Every structure is written in C-alpha cells, then in structure tokens.
C-alpha cells in the first residue's frame, strides 16, 4: 500500500509476521531514502531497529514487505 510520503510516527504492519512497527527515523543515503522501524508494542529500550529502503513510485511511497495500517484502522 502506498502513502503520499513515509513520515515519523506512522505505524506499519509487517506482512509476514503481522507485527506492528513504528517509523522512528528517516534519512537519505546516497540516492536512496531509508526508514528506521522499531516494534510498536515493545519498550524502545529493549528493542532492535530495522532499516527498510523506501520505495517511491508515481502513486506514492511504500515500505516493501509492510502495509500502512492507519488508514484501515487496523492498529
């Protein structure tokens, strides 16, 4: 699912595991943009982060392997 842009604080569901992830940081590296995600239901002190490359297309931006949850109310 695409959104206009990936932003801090958005919640995305991992398609394989069904776990919810929070976007905690966005940054550019060379010619790519990345999002840092952490599991939403776990304390930030005990949680690892995951780096995902943001996919951009004409219809918007998305995180491959993740589904944006806030439009559907599925969080």
PDB file of N, CA, C, O and CB in Angstrom:
ATOM      1  N   UNK A   1       0.838  -1.168   0.000  1.00  0.00           N
ATOM      2  CA  UNK A   1       0.000   0.000   0.000  1.00  0.00           C
ATOM      3  C   UNK A   1       0.888   1.238   0.000  1.00  0.00           C
ATOM      4  O   UNK A   1       1.897   1.287   0.704  1.00  0.00           O
ATOM      5  CB  UNK A   1      -0.956  -0.006   1.209  1.00  0.00           C
ATOM      6  N   UNK A   2       0.514   2.221  -0.780  1.00  0.00           N
ATOM      7  CA  UNK A   2       1.287   3.451  -0.885  1.00  0.00           C
ATOM      8  C   UNK A   2       0.650   4.566  -0.069  1.00  0.00           C
ATOM      9  O   UNK A   2      -0.566   4.612   0.116  1.00  0.00           O
ATOM     10  CB  UNK A   2       1.418   3.876  -2.344  1.00  0.00           C
ATOM     11  N   UNK A   3       1.493   5.451   0.406  1.00  0.00           N
ATOM     12  CA  UNK A   3       1.055   6.673   1.068  1.00  0.00           C
ATOM     13  C   UNK A   3       1.718   7.835   0.338  1.00  0.00           C
ATOM     14  O   UNK A   3       2.643   7.630  -0.447  1.00  0.00           O
ATOM     15  CB  UNK A   3       1.415   6.670   2.607  1.00  0.00           C
ATOM     16  N   UNK A   4       1.253   9.041   0.592  1.00  0.00           N
ATOM     17  CA  UNK A   4       1.854  10.192  -0.076  1.00  0.00           C
ATOM     18  C   UNK A   4       3.340  10.279   0.263  1.00  0.00           C
ATOM     19  O   UNK A   4       4.169  10.505  -0.618  1.00  0.00           O
ATOM     20  CB  UNK A   4       1.131  11.497   0.327  1.00  0.00           C
ATOM     21  N   UNK A   5       3.679  10.097   1.553  1.00  0.00           N
ATOM     22  CA  UNK A   5       5.069  10.051   1.977  1.00  0.00           C
ATOM     23  C   UNK A   5       5.165   9.299   3.301  1.00  0.00           C
ATOM     24  O   UNK A   5       4.236   9.330   4.108  1.00  0.00           O
ATOM     25  CB  UNK A   5       5.657  11.480   2.108  1.00  0.00           C
ATOM     26  N   UNK A   6       6.275   8.635   3.517  1.00  0.00           N
ATOM     27  CA  UNK A   6       6.533   7.965   4.782  1.00  0.00           C
ATOM     28  C   UNK A   6       6.973   9.034   5.769  1.00  0.00           C
ATOM     29  O   UNK A   6       7.857   9.835   5.467  1.00  0.00           O
ATOM     30  CB  UNK A   6       7.615   6.831   4.635  1.00  0.00           C
ATOM     31  N   UNK A   7       6.349   9.049   6.969  1.00  0.00           N
ATOM     32  CA  UNK A   7       6.641  10.084   7.953  1.00  0.00           C
ATOM     33  C   UNK A   7       6.898   9.473   9.323  1.00  0.00           C
ATOM     34  O   UNK A   7       6.486   8.348   9.605  1.00  0.00           O
ATOM     35  CB  UNK A   7       5.492  11.089   8.031  1.00  0.00           C
ATOM     36  N   UNK A   8       7.588  10.235  10.169  1.00  0.00           N
ATOM     37  CA  UNK A   8       7.837   9.796  11.537  1.00  0.00           C
ATOM     38  C   UNK A   8       6.519   9.556  12.262  1.00  0.00           C
ATOM     39  O   UNK A   8       5.561  10.310  12.090  1.00  0.00           O
ATOM     40  CB  UNK A   8       8.685  10.832  12.295  1.00  0.00           C
ATOM     41  N   UNK A   9       6.476   8.507  13.068  1.00  0.00           N
ATOM     42  CA  UNK A   9       5.296   8.217  13.866  1.00  0.00           C
ATOM     43  C   UNK A   9       4.268   7.343  13.178  1.00  0.00           C
ATOM     44  O   UNK A   9       3.306   6.917  13.816  1.00  0.00           O
ATOM     45  CB  UNK A   9       4.659   9.476  14.265  1.00  0.00           C
ATOM     46  N   UNK A  10       4.439   7.064  11.901  1.00  0.00           N
ATOM     47  CA  UNK A  10       3.492   6.185  11.212  1.00  0.00           C
ATOM     48  C   UNK A  10       3.657   4.750  11.707  1.00  0.00           C
ATOM     49  O   UNK A  10       4.743   4.341  12.118  1.00  0.00           O
ATOM     50  CB  UNK A  10       3.695   6.255   9.677  1.00  0.00           C
ATOM     51  N   UNK A  11       2.558   3.996  11.659  1.00  0.00           N
ATOM     52  CA  UNK A  11       2.574   2.597  12.065  1.00  0.00           C
ATOM     53  C   UNK A  11       2.360   1.732  10.828  1.00  0.00           C
ATOM     54  O   UNK A  11       1.420   1.941  10.061  1.00  0.00           O
ATOM     55  CB  UNK A  11       1.487   2.310  13.147  1.00  0.00           C
ATOM     56  N   UNK A  12       3.253   0.752  10.649  1.00  0.00           N
ATOM     57  CA  UNK A  12       3.198  -0.172   9.511  1.00  0.00           C
ATOM     58  C   UNK A  12       3.159  -1.604  10.034  1.00  0.00           C
ATOM     59  O   UNK A  12       3.812  -1.917  11.030  1.00  0.00           O
ATOM     60  CB  UNK A  12       4.418   0.036   8.558  1.00  0.00           C
ATOM     61  N   UNK A  13       2.393  -2.481   9.368  1.00  0.00           N
ATOM     62  CA  UNK A  13       2.296  -3.889   9.751  1.00  0.00           C
ATOM     63  C   UNK A  13       3.201  -4.727   8.851  1.00  0.00           C
ATOM     64  O   UNK A  13       3.133  -4.632   7.626  1.00  0.00           O
ATOM     65  CB  UNK A  13       0.826  -4.387   9.666  1.00  0.00           C
ATOM     66  N   UNK A  14       4.048  -5.547   9.471  1.00  0.00           N
ATOM     67  CA  UNK A  14       4.922  -6.455   8.722  1.00  0.00           C
ATOM     68  C   UNK A  14       4.041  -7.542   8.126  1.00  0.00           C
ATOM     69  O   UNK A  14       3.311  -8.209   8.859  1.00  0.00           O
ATOM     70  CB  UNK A  14       6.055  -7.071   9.639  1.00  0.00           C
ATOM     71  N   UNK A  15       4.093  -7.735   6.820  1.00  0.00           N
ATOM     72  CA  UNK A  15       3.186  -8.655   6.134  1.00  0.00           C
ATOM     73  C   UNK A  15       3.400 -10.105   6.532  1.00  0.00           C
ATOM     74  O   UNK A  15       2.430 -10.859   6.610  1.00  0.00           O
ATOM     75  CB  UNK A  15       3.349  -8.518   4.647  1.00  0.00           C
ATOM     76  N   UNK A  16       4.634 -10.524   6.788  1.00  0.00           N
ATOM     77  CA  UNK A  16       4.909 -11.925   7.113  1.00  0.00           C
ATOM     78  C   UNK A  16       4.546 -12.270   8.558  1.00  0.00           C
ATOM     79  O   UNK A  16       3.962 -13.323   8.815  1.00  0.00           O
ATOM     80  CB  UNK A  16       6.376 -12.235   6.867  1.00  0.00           C
ATOM     81  N   UNK A  17       4.887 -11.390   9.501  1.00  0.00           N
ATOM     82  CA  UNK A  17       4.676 -11.717  10.915  1.00  0.00           C
ATOM     83  C   UNK A  17       3.406 -11.102  11.496  1.00  0.00           C
ATOM     84  O   UNK A  17       2.896 -11.592  12.504  1.00  0.00           O
ATOM     85  CB  UNK A  17       5.861 -11.259  11.721  1.00  0.00           C
ATOM     86  N   UNK A  18       2.888 -10.044  10.886  1.00  0.00           N
ATOM     87  CA  UNK A  18       1.715  -9.362  11.416  1.00  0.00           C
ATOM     88  C   UNK A  18       2.029  -8.388  12.540  1.00  0.00           C
ATOM     89  O   UNK A  18       1.117  -7.775  13.094  1.00  0.00           O
ATOM     90  CB  UNK A  18       0.733 -10.367  11.900  1.00  0.00           C
ATOM     91  N   UNK A  19       3.304  -8.233  12.889  1.00  0.00           N
ATOM     92  CA  UNK A  19       3.691  -7.320  13.961  1.00  0.00           C
ATOM     93  C   UNK A  19       3.630  -5.873  13.478  1.00  0.00           C
ATOM     94  O   UNK A  19       3.834  -5.590  12.298  1.00  0.00           O
ATOM     95  CB  UNK A  19       5.105  -7.654  14.472  1.00  0.00           C
ATOM     96  N   UNK A  20       3.345  -4.960  14.414  1.00  0.00           N
ATOM     97  CA  UNK A  20       3.262  -3.541  14.107  1.00  0.00           C
ATOM     98  C   UNK A  20       4.604  -2.875  14.368  1.00  0.00           C
ATOM     99  O   UNK A  20       5.270  -3.165  15.362  1.00  0.00           O
ATOM    100  CB  UNK A  20       2.155  -2.868  14.932  1.00  0.00           C
ATOM    101  N   UNK A  21       4.996  -1.978  13.463  1.00  0.00           N
ATOM    102  CA  UNK A  21       6.263  -1.268  13.573  1.00  0.00           C
ATOM    103  C   UNK A  21       6.022   0.229  13.459  1.00  0.00           C
ATOM    104  O   UNK A  21       5.177   0.675  12.683  1.00  0.00           O
ATOM    105  CB  UNK A  21       7.255  -1.743  12.492  1.00  0.00           C
ATOM    106  N   UNK A  22       6.770   0.999  14.238  1.00  0.00           N
ATOM    107  CA  UNK A  22       6.689   2.447  14.274  1.00  0.00           C
ATOM    108  C   UNK A  22       7.885   3.038  13.541  1.00  0.00           C
ATOM    109  O   UNK A  22       9.016   2.595  13.739  1.00  0.00           O
ATOM    110  CB  UNK A  22       6.627   2.960  15.727  1.00  0.00           C
ATOM    111  N   UNK A  23       7.640   4.044  12.690  1.00  0.00           N
ATOM    112  CA  UNK A  23       8.729   4.735  11.993  1.00  0.00           C
ATOM    113  C   UNK A  23       9.356   5.704  12.987  1.00  0.00           C
ATOM    114  O   UNK A  23       8.691   6.625  13.461  1.00  0.00           O
ATOM    115  CB  UNK A  23       8.214   5.489  10.697  1.00  0.00           C
ATOM    116  N   UNK A  24      10.641   5.500  13.306  1.00  0.00           N
ATOM    117  CA  UNK A  24      11.315   6.323  14.313  1.00  0.00           C
ATOM    118  C   UNK A  24      12.345   7.286  13.727  1.00  0.00           C
ATOM    119  O   UNK A  24      12.727   8.254  14.383  1.00  0.00           O
ATOM    120  CB  UNK A  24      11.988   5.435  15.318  1.00  0.00           C
ATOM    121  N   UNK A  25      12.796   7.032  12.502  1.00  0.00           N
ATOM    122  CA  UNK A  25      13.806   7.901  11.894  1.00  0.00           C
ATOM    123  C   UNK A  25      13.734   7.754  10.380  1.00  0.00           C
ATOM    124  O   UNK A  25      13.473   6.665   9.871  1.00  0.00           O
ATOM    125  CB  UNK A  25      15.237   7.558  12.416  1.00  0.00           C
ATOM    126  N   UNK A  26      13.961   8.831   9.674  1.00  0.00           N
ATOM    127  CA  UNK A  26      14.051   8.837   8.210  1.00  0.00           C
ATOM    128  C   UNK A  26      15.378   9.483   7.838  1.00  0.00           C
ATOM    129  O   UNK A  26      15.770  10.490   8.429  1.00  0.00           O
ATOM    130  CB  UNK A  26      12.835   9.604   7.551  1.00  0.00           C
ATOM    131  N   UNK A  27      16.064   8.912   6.866  1.00  0.00           N
ATOM    132  CA  UNK A  27      17.321   9.522   6.429  1.00  0.00           C
ATOM    133  C   UNK A  27      17.641   9.127   4.999  1.00  0.00           C
ATOM    134  O   UNK A  27      17.147   8.125   4.482  1.00  0.00           O
ATOM    135  CB  UNK A  27      18.470   9.116   7.358  1.00  0.00           C
ATOM    136  N   UNK A  28      18.490   9.949   4.369  1.00  0.00           N
ATOM    137  CA  UNK A  28      18.940   9.708   3.000  1.00  0.00           C
ATOM    138  C   UNK A  28      20.356   9.177   3.022  1.00  0.00           C
ATOM    139  O   UNK A  28      21.186   9.596   3.830  1.00  0.00           O
ATOM    140  CB  UNK A  28      18.857  10.994   2.150  1.00  0.00           C
ATOM    141  N   UNK A  29      20.616   8.247   2.121  1.00  0.00           N
ATOM    142  CA  UNK A  29      21.957   7.683   1.968  1.00  0.00           C
ATOM    143  C   UNK A  29      22.203   7.538   0.476  1.00  0.00           C
ATOM    144  O   UNK A  29      21.548   6.735  -0.189  1.00  0.00           O
ATOM    145  CB  UNK A  29      22.108   6.298   2.720  1.00  0.00           C
ATOM    146  N   UNK A  30      23.126   8.298  -0.044  1.00  0.00           N
ATOM    147  CA  UNK A  30      23.426   8.332  -1.483  1.00  0.00           C
ATOM    148  C   UNK A  30      22.147   8.683  -2.251  1.00  0.00           C
ATOM    149  O   UNK A  30      21.637   9.795  -2.120  1.00  0.00           O
ATOM    150  CB  UNK A  30      24.008   6.955  -1.972  1.00  0.00           C
ATOM    151  N   UNK A  31      21.629   7.751  -3.043  1.00  0.00           N
ATOM    152  CA  UNK A  31      20.442   8.019  -3.862  1.00  0.00           C
ATOM    153  C   UNK A  31      19.201   7.301  -3.340  1.00  0.00           C
ATOM    154  O   UNK A  31      18.240   7.123  -4.088  1.00  0.00           O
ATOM    155  CB  UNK A  31      20.700   7.606  -5.301  1.00  0.00           C
ATOM    156  N   UNK A  32      19.200   6.888  -2.082  1.00  0.00           N
ATOM    157  CA  UNK A  32      18.070   6.153  -1.516  1.00  0.00           C
ATOM    158  C   UNK A  32      17.625   6.798  -0.207  1.00  0.00           C
ATOM    159  O   UNK A  32      18.408   7.459   0.475  1.00  0.00           O
ATOM    160  CB  UNK A  32      18.444   4.671  -1.287  1.00  0.00           C
ATOM    161  N   UNK A  33      16.362   6.596   0.126  1.00  0.00           N
ATOM    162  CA  UNK A  33      15.831   7.062   1.405  1.00  0.00           C
ATOM    163  C   UNK A  33      15.463   5.835   2.236  1.00  0.00           C
ATOM    164  O   UNK A  33      14.906   4.869   1.715  1.00  0.00           O
ATOM    165  CB  UNK A  33      14.588   8.008   1.202  1.00  0.00           C
ATOM    166  N   UNK A  34      15.775   5.881   3.520  1.00  0.00           N
ATOM    167  CA  UNK A  34      15.535   4.749   4.412  1.00  0.00           C
ATOM    168  C   UNK A  34      14.676   5.168   5.590  1.00  0.00           C
ATOM    169  O   UNK A  34      14.673   6.329   6.001  1.00  0.00           O
ATOM    170  CB  UNK A  34      16.859   4.160   4.906  1.00  0.00           C
ATOM    171  N   UNK A  35      13.943   4.192   6.128  1.00  0.00           N
ATOM    172  CA  UNK A  35      13.160   4.377   7.352  1.00  0.00           C
ATOM    173  C   UNK A  35      13.693   3.407   8.390  1.00  0.00           C
ATOM    174  O   UNK A  35      13.954   2.242   8.090  1.00  0.00           O
ATOM    175  CB  UNK A  35      11.624   4.153   7.100  1.00  0.00           C
ATOM    176  N   UNK A  36      13.850   3.892   9.611  1.00  0.00           N
ATOM    177  CA  UNK A  36      14.200   3.028  10.733  1.00  0.00           C
ATOM    178  C   UNK A  36      12.903   2.698  11.452  1.00  0.00           C
ATOM    179  O   UNK A  36      12.126   3.588  11.799  1.00  0.00           O
ATOM    180  CB  UNK A  36      15.246   3.710  11.702  1.00  0.00           C
ATOM    181  N   UNK A  37      12.678   1.412  11.671  1.00  0.00           N
ATOM    182  CA  UNK A  37      11.451   0.944  12.310  1.00  0.00           C
ATOM    183  C   UNK A  37      11.785   0.221  13.604  1.00  0.00           C
ATOM    184  O   UNK A  37      12.824  -0.429  13.714  1.00  0.00           O
ATOM    185  CB  UNK A  37      10.657   0.020  11.365  1.00  0.00           C
ATOM    186  N   UNK A  38      10.894   0.340  14.583  1.00  0.00           N
ATOM    187  CA  UNK A  38      11.001  -0.478  15.788  1.00  0.00           C
ATOM    188  C   UNK A  38       9.619  -1.031  16.086  1.00  0.00           C
ATOM    189  O   UNK A  38       8.608  -0.421  15.738  1.00  0.00           O
ATOM    190  CB  UNK A  38      11.563   0.346  17.004  1.00  0.00           C
ATOM    191  N   UNK A  39       9.581  -2.182  16.729  1.00  0.00           N
ATOM    192  CA  UNK A  39       8.309  -2.823  17.039  1.00  0.00           C
ATOM    193  C   UNK A  39       7.506  -1.906  17.952  1.00  0.00           C
ATOM    194  O   UNK A  39       8.032  -1.399  18.944  1.00  0.00           O
ATOM    195  CB  UNK A  39       8.527  -4.214  17.701  1.00  0.00           C
ATOM    196  N   UNK A  40       6.236  -1.692  17.622  1.00  0.00           N
ATOM    197  CA  UNK A  40       5.413  -0.704  18.321  1.00  0.00           C
ATOM    198  C   UNK A  40       4.994  -1.153  19.713  1.00  0.00           C
ATOM    199  O   UNK A  40       4.792  -0.307  20.584  1.00  0.00           O
ATOM    200  CB  UNK A  40       4.189  -0.396  17.509  1.00  0.00           C
ATOM    201  N   UNK A  41       4.857  -2.438  19.952  1.00  0.00           N
ATOM    202  CA  UNK A  41       4.329  -2.928  21.220  1.00  0.00           C
ATOM    203  C   UNK A  41       5.408  -3.251  22.239  1.00  0.00           C
ATOM    204  O   UNK A  41       5.103  -3.843  23.274  1.00  0.00           O
ATOM    205  CB  UNK A  41       3.497  -4.142  20.981  1.00  0.00           C
ATOM    206  N   UNK A  42       6.642  -2.888  21.988  1.00  0.00           N
ATOM    207  CA  UNK A  42       7.761  -3.226  22.859  1.00  0.00           C
ATOM    208  C   UNK A  42       8.447  -1.942  23.322  1.00  0.00           C
ATOM    209  O   UNK A  42       8.491  -0.956  22.587  1.00  0.00           O
ATOM    210  CB  UNK A  42       8.770  -4.159  22.130  1.00  0.00           C
ATOM    211  N   UNK A  43       8.974  -1.959  24.531  1.00  0.00           N
ATOM    212  CA  UNK A  43       9.695  -0.801  25.058  1.00  0.00           C
ATOM    213  C   UNK A  43      10.878  -0.463  24.149  1.00  0.00           C
ATOM    214  O   UNK A  43      11.588  -1.367  23.708  1.00  0.00           O
ATOM    215  CB  UNK A  43      10.182  -1.071  26.505  1.00  0.00           C
ATOM    216  N   UNK A  44      11.101   0.816  23.863  1.00  0.00           N
ATOM    217  CA  UNK A  44      12.216   1.188  22.983  1.00  0.00           C
ATOM    218  C   UNK A  44      13.588   0.820  23.558  1.00  0.00           C
ATOM    219  O   UNK A  44      14.560   0.699  22.812  1.00  0.00           O
ATOM    220  CB  UNK A  44      12.172   2.675  22.710  1.00  0.00           C
ATOM    221  N   UNK A  45      13.667   0.644  24.866  1.00  0.00           N
ATOM    222  CA  UNK A  45      14.950   0.302  25.480  1.00  0.00           C
ATOM    223  C   UNK A  45      15.371  -1.131  25.197  1.00  0.00           C
ATOM    224  O   UNK A  45      16.566  -1.420  25.151  1.00  0.00           O
ATOM    225  CB  UNK A  45      14.881   0.520  26.970  1.00  0.00           C
ATOM    226  N   UNK A  46      14.404  -2.046  25.005  1.00  0.00           N
ATOM    227  CA  UNK A  46      14.727  -3.458  24.792  1.00  0.00           C
ATOM    228  C   UNK A  46      14.468  -3.899  23.358  1.00  0.00           C
ATOM    229  O   UNK A  46      14.271  -5.088  23.109  1.00  0.00           O
ATOM    230  CB  UNK A  46      13.925  -4.323  25.742  1.00  0.00           C
ATOM    231  N   UNK A  47      14.465  -2.982  22.429  1.00  0.00           N
ATOM    232  CA  UNK A  47      14.017  -3.324  21.093  1.00  0.00           C
ATOM    233  C   UNK A  47      15.060  -2.982  20.038  1.00  0.00           C
ATOM    234  O   UNK A  47      15.679  -1.919  20.074  1.00  0.00           O
ATOM    235  CB  UNK A  47      12.722  -2.615  20.785  1.00  0.00           C
ATOM    236  N   UNK A  48      15.239  -3.893  19.111  1.00  0.00           N
ATOM    237  CA  UNK A  48      16.127  -3.650  17.975  1.00  0.00           C
ATOM    238  C   UNK A  48      15.381  -2.847  16.915  1.00  0.00           C
ATOM    239  O   UNK A  48      14.151  -2.848  16.871  1.00  0.00           O
ATOM    240  CB  UNK A  48      16.654  -4.989  17.381  1.00  0.00           C
ATOM    241  N   UNK A  49      16.134  -2.169  16.072  1.00  0.00           N
ATOM    242  CA  UNK A  49      15.535  -1.427  14.970  1.00  0.00           C
ATOM    243  C   UNK A  49      15.790  -2.156  13.660  1.00  0.00           C
ATOM    244  O   UNK A  49      16.725  -2.947  13.535  1.00  0.00           O
ATOM    245  CB  UNK A  49      16.093   0.010  14.909  1.00  0.00           C
ATOM    246  N   UNK A  50      14.945  -1.872  12.701  1.00  0.00           N
ATOM    247  CA  UNK A  50      15.046  -2.459  11.373  1.00  0.00           C
ATOM    248  C   UNK A  50      15.138  -1.329  10.361  1.00  0.00           C
ATOM    249  O   UNK A  50      14.381  -0.361  10.429  1.00  0.00           O
ATOM    250  CB  UNK A  50      13.833  -3.392  11.068  1.00  0.00           C
ATOM    251  N   UNK A  51      16.068  -1.457   9.425  1.00  0.00           N
ATOM    252  CA  UNK A  51      16.239  -0.451   8.374  1.00  0.00           C
ATOM    253  C   UNK A  51      15.555  -0.963   7.112  1.00  0.00           C
ATOM    254  O   UNK A  51      15.811  -2.083   6.669  1.00  0.00           O
ATOM    255  CB  UNK A  51      17.760  -0.149   8.109  1.00  0.00           C
ATOM    256  N   UNK A  52      14.681  -0.132   6.532  1.00  0.00           N
ATOM    257  CA  UNK A  52      13.943  -0.506   5.323  1.00  0.00           C
ATOM    258  C   UNK A  52      14.093   0.611   4.300  1.00  0.00           C
ATOM    259  O   UNK A  52      13.918   1.787   4.620  1.00  0.00           O
ATOM    260  CB  UNK A  52      12.433  -0.778   5.636  1.00  0.00           C
ATOM    261  N   UNK A  53      14.417   0.236   3.074  1.00  0.00           N
ATOM    262  CA  UNK A  53      14.532   1.219   1.994  1.00  0.00           C
ATOM    263  C   UNK A  53      13.124   1.606   1.534  1.00  0.00           C
ATOM    264  O   UNK A  53      12.282   0.742   1.287  1.00  0.00           O
ATOM    265  CB  UNK A  53      15.380   0.651   0.797  1.00  0.00           C
ATOM    266  N   UNK A  54      12.885   2.893   1.423  1.00  0.00           N
ATOM    267  CA  UNK A  54      11.585   3.404   1.000  1.00  0.00           C
ATOM    268  C   UNK A  54      11.487   3.302  -0.515  1.00  0.00           C
ATOM    269  O   UNK A  54      12.371   3.758  -1.240  1.00  0.00           O
ATOM    270  CB  UNK A  54      11.374   4.872   1.472  1.00  0.00           C
ATOM    271  N   UNK A  55      10.408   2.703  -0.976  1.00  0.00           N
ATOM    272  CA  UNK A  55      10.157   2.557  -2.409  1.00  0.00           C
ATOM    273  C   UNK A  55       9.256   3.710  -2.850  1.00  0.00           C
ATOM    274  O   UNK A  55       8.167   3.898  -2.306  1.00  0.00           O
ATOM    275  CB  UNK A  55       9.501   1.163  -2.739  1.00  0.00           C
ATOM    276  N   UNK A  56       9.713   4.477  -3.835  1.00  0.00           N
ATOM    277  CA  UNK A  56       8.928   5.611  -4.333  1.00  0.00           C
ATOM    278  C   UNK A  56       8.490   5.354  -5.759  1.00  0.00           C
ATOM    279  O   UNK A  56       9.277   4.934  -6.607  1.00  0.00           O
ATOM    280  CB  UNK A  56       9.734   6.919  -4.251  1.00  0.00           C
ATOM    281  N   UNK A  57       7.206   5.620  -6.004  1.00  0.00           N
ATOM    282  CA  UNK A  57       6.615   5.490  -7.336  1.00  0.00           C
ATOM    283  C   UNK A  57       5.700   6.674  -7.575  1.00  0.00           C
ATOM    284  O   UNK A  57       5.533   7.527  -6.703  1.00  0.00           O
ATOM    285  CB  UNK A  57       5.837   4.147  -7.485  1.00  0.00           C
ATOM    286  N   UNK A  58       5.115   6.725  -8.744  1.00  0.00           N
ATOM    287  CA  UNK A  58       4.228   7.839  -9.091  1.00  0.00           C
ATOM    288  C   UNK A  58       3.019   7.909  -8.160  1.00  0.00           C
ATOM    289  O   UNK A  58       2.539   9.001  -7.856  1.00  0.00           O
ATOM    290  CB  UNK A  58       3.759   7.709 -10.539  1.00  0.00           C
ATOM    291  N   UNK A  59       2.522   6.760  -7.704  1.00  0.00           N
ATOM    292  CA  UNK A  59       1.339   6.741  -6.831  1.00  0.00           C
ATOM    293  C   UNK A  59       1.659   7.017  -5.365  1.00  0.00           C
ATOM    294  O   UNK A  59       0.740   7.182  -4.564  1.00  0.00           O
ATOM    295  CB  UNK A  59       0.649   5.407  -6.940  1.00  0.00           C
ATOM    296  N   UNK A  60       2.932   7.071  -4.995  1.00  0.00           N
ATOM    297  CA  UNK A  60       3.315   7.402  -3.620  1.00  0.00           C
ATOM    298  C   UNK A  60       4.504   6.587  -3.148  1.00  0.00           C
ATOM    299  O   UNK A  60       5.227   5.995  -3.950  1.00  0.00           O
ATOM    300  CB  UNK A  60       2.146   7.182  -2.683  1.00  0.00           C
ATOM    301  N   UNK A  61       4.698   6.564  -1.840  1.00  0.00           N
ATOM    302  CA  UNK A  61       5.823   5.857  -1.227  1.00  0.00           C
ATOM    303  C   UNK A  61       5.305   4.658  -0.445  1.00  0.00           C
ATOM    304  O   UNK A  61       4.166   4.651   0.022  1.00  0.00           O
ATOM    305  CB  UNK A  61       6.637   6.801  -0.302  1.00  0.00           C
ATOM    306  N   UNK A  62       6.161   3.637  -0.308  1.00  0.00           N
ATOM    307  CA  UNK A  62       5.782   2.456   0.461  1.00  0.00           C
ATOM    308  C   UNK A  62       7.034   1.815   1.061  1.00  0.00           C
ATOM    309  O   UNK A  62       8.160   2.130   0.675  1.00  0.00           O
ATOM    310  CB  UNK A  62       5.015   1.438  -0.429  1.00  0.00           C
ATOM    311  N   UNK A  63       6.811   0.925   1.997  1.00  0.00           N
ATOM    312  CA  UNK A  63       7.882   0.136   2.588  1.00  0.00           C
ATOM    313  C   UNK A  63       7.671  -1.306   2.134  1.00  0.00           C
ATOM    314  O   UNK A  63       6.690  -1.931   2.537  1.00  0.00           O
ATOM    315  CB  UNK A  63       7.900   0.256   4.167  1.00  0.00           C
ATOM    316  N   UNK A  64       8.561  -1.850   1.308  1.00  0.00           N
ATOM    317  CA  UNK A  64       8.388  -3.217   0.814  1.00  0.00           C
ATOM    318  C   UNK A  64       8.300  -4.216   1.973  1.00  0.00           C
ATOM    319  O   UNK A  64       9.140  -4.218   2.873  1.00  0.00           O
ATOM    320  CB  UNK A  64       9.550  -3.596  -0.123  1.00  0.00           C
ATOM    321  N   UNK A  65       7.275  -5.057   1.934  1.00  0.00           N
ATOM    322  CA  UNK A  65       7.072  -6.052   2.983  1.00  0.00           C
ATOM    323  C   UNK A  65       6.221  -5.553   4.132  1.00  0.00           C
ATOM    324  O   UNK A  65       5.969  -6.300   5.077  1.00  0.00           O
ATOM    325  CB  UNK A  65       8.388  -6.504   3.509  1.00  0.00           C
ATOM    326  N   UNK A  66       5.768  -4.295   4.077  1.00  0.00           N
ATOM    327  CA  UNK A  66       4.966  -3.691   5.136  1.00  0.00           C
ATOM    328  C   UNK A  66       3.714  -3.058   4.539  1.00  0.00           C
ATOM    329  O   UNK A  66       3.713  -2.623   3.387  1.00  0.00           O
ATOM    330  CB  UNK A  66       5.789  -2.637   5.914  1.00  0.00           C
ATOM    331  N   UNK A  67       2.641  -3.014   5.342  1.00  0.00           N
ATOM    332  CA  UNK A  67       1.386  -2.404   4.936  1.00  0.00           C
ATOM    333  C   UNK A  67       1.060  -1.262   5.894  1.00  0.00           C
ATOM    334  O   UNK A  67       1.120  -1.433   7.112  1.00  0.00           O
ATOM    335  CB  UNK A  67       0.239  -3.452   4.907  1.00  0.00           C
ATOM    336  N   UNK A  68       0.720  -0.112   5.350  1.00  0.00           N
ATOM    337  CA  UNK A  68       0.338   1.042   6.175  1.00  0.00           C
ATOM    338  C   UNK A  68      -0.974   0.729   6.872  1.00  0.00           C
ATOM    339  O   UNK A  68      -1.929   0.321   6.211  1.00  0.00           O
ATOM    340  CB  UNK A  68       0.211   2.341   5.316  1.00  0.00           C
ATOM    341  N   UNK A  69      -1.053   0.907   8.184  1.00  0.00           N
ATOM    342  CA  UNK A  69      -2.226   0.469   8.927  1.00  0.00           C
ATOM    343  C   UNK A  69      -3.165   1.578   9.331  1.00  0.00           C
ATOM    344  O   UNK A  69      -4.314   1.293   9.665  1.00  0.00           O
ATOM    345  CB  UNK A  69      -1.801  -0.250  10.129  1.00  0.00           C
ATOM    346  N   UNK A  70      -2.746   2.815   9.320  1.00  0.00           N
ATOM    347  CA  UNK A  70      -3.558   3.867   9.928  1.00  0.00           C
ATOM    348  C   UNK A  70      -4.771   4.280   9.099  1.00  0.00           C
ATOM    349  O   UNK A  70      -5.704   4.863   9.651  1.00  0.00           O
ATOM    350  CB  UNK A  70      -2.708   5.063  10.174  1.00  0.00           C
ATOM    351  N   UNK A  71      -4.794   4.002   7.808  1.00  0.00           N
ATOM    352  CA  UNK A  71      -5.983   4.298   7.008  1.00  0.00           C
ATOM    353  C   UNK A  71      -7.099   3.302   7.281  1.00  0.00           C
ATOM    354  O   UNK A  71      -8.272   3.675   7.284  1.00  0.00           O
ATOM    355  CB  UNK A  71      -5.639   4.295   5.525  1.00  0.00           C
ATOM    356  N   UNK A  72      -6.750   2.040   7.510  1.00  0.00           N
ATOM    357  CA  UNK A  72      -7.751   0.995   7.675  1.00  0.00           C
ATOM    358  C   UNK A  72      -8.237   0.863   9.105  1.00  0.00           C
ATOM    359  O   UNK A  72      -9.221   0.167   9.355  1.00  0.00           O
ATOM    360  CB  UNK A  72      -7.198  -0.315   7.214  1.00  0.00           C
ATOM    361  N   UNK A  73      -7.569   1.517  10.055  1.00  0.00           N
ATOM    362  CA  UNK A  73      -7.939   1.361  11.461  1.00  0.00           C
ATOM    363  C   UNK A  73      -7.471   0.036  12.024  1.00  0.00           C
ATOM    364  O   UNK A  73      -7.969  -0.403  13.060  1.00  0.00           O
ATOM    365  CB  UNK A  73      -9.437   1.483  11.625  1.00  0.00           C
ATOM    366  N   UNK A  74      -6.517  -0.612  11.361  1.00  0.00           N
ATOM    367  CA  UNK A  74      -6.057  -1.926  11.764  1.00  0.00           C
ATOM    368  C   UNK A  74      -4.900  -1.918  12.747  1.00  0.00           C
ATOM    369  O   UNK A  74      -4.102  -2.856  12.760  1.00  0.00           O
ATOM    370  CB  UNK A  74      -5.666  -2.683  10.573  1.00  0.00           C
ATOM    371  N   UNK A  75      -4.789  -0.888  13.569  1.00  0.00           N
ATOM    372  CA  UNK A  75      -3.673  -0.868  14.522  1.00  0.00           C
ATOM    373  C   UNK A  75      -4.163  -0.927  15.932  1.00  0.00           C
ATOM    374  O   UNK A  75      -3.361  -0.920  16.866  1.00  0.00           O
ATOM    375  CB  UNK A  75      -2.822   0.364  14.334  1.00  0.00           C
TER     376      UNK A  75
END
